[in-house]
Amino acid sequence: MTPARGFTYEERGDGSVVILHHGRMATVVRGNRKAQFVREVADGDPQLVMARWTGNYRRGNERTARRHPRNAH
């Protein structure tokens, strides 16, 4: 898997966190989830954490996995 790149985040005055991907807003995190997000960023790889929180971590292998025999319906 290629490491995630291009993610940044900004903590806003209203208590929310905006996650940006290449300068464009990807998602907004508020409330209890914001505290969890900030902890995860501090404890792990910030790029991978932000990719997971935005749902931008599944790229490239979905089609291949769909065709795999164990995934046949």
N, C-alpha and C positions, 0 to 999 in steps of 0.2 A: 504494500500500500504506500502510495506517495504521501509524504507528510503534508499536512494542510499548510497553506500560506495565505497571506493577505488579510488576516483577520486582525481587527483592533476593537477596543471597546471604550466607551465613554460613560462615566458616572455622571448623571444629571442631578441638578439641584432638587428635582421633585422626588428623588429617591429611586429612580429607575436607572437601568443600565441599558445602553443601546449598543448592540453588537453590529459592527460594520464589516463588510467583506469588500475589499478593494475600494473603500471609500463610500460604498452604498449601504444603506441600512438593510440589515438582514433580519433582525428581530429586536424586540424590546422585552426586558425582563424586569418584573416588579415584585415588591413584597417579599415574602419568605423565599421565593425562588431566587431573588436577587442575592440574598445572603448566601444561599447554597452555591450559586454561580461564582461569586467572589471567592469563596473558600476553595472551590475546585480549581479555579485559575491559579490561586496562590500555591496549591499543593501539586499540581500536575503541569503538563505541557500546555501552556495557554492556547496555542494554535489548535491543538487537537480538541481541547475542551470546547473552544468556541465553535469548531466545526461540528461537534456532536450536538451542542445546544441549538445550532441553527438548522440541523438536519442536512448539512452539506458535507457529510462524510461518506455517503454511499455514491461514489462516482466511478464508473468505468467497468465494473464487473457484474452488474445486474443482469445484462443480457446473457452473458456466459453462464452465470449461475442458473438462470431460468432454463437453459438447455441441458443442464447436467442431469444424467439419468436418475439420480436420487430425488430430484425435484419434480420428476414427471408425475402427472396426475392421472 
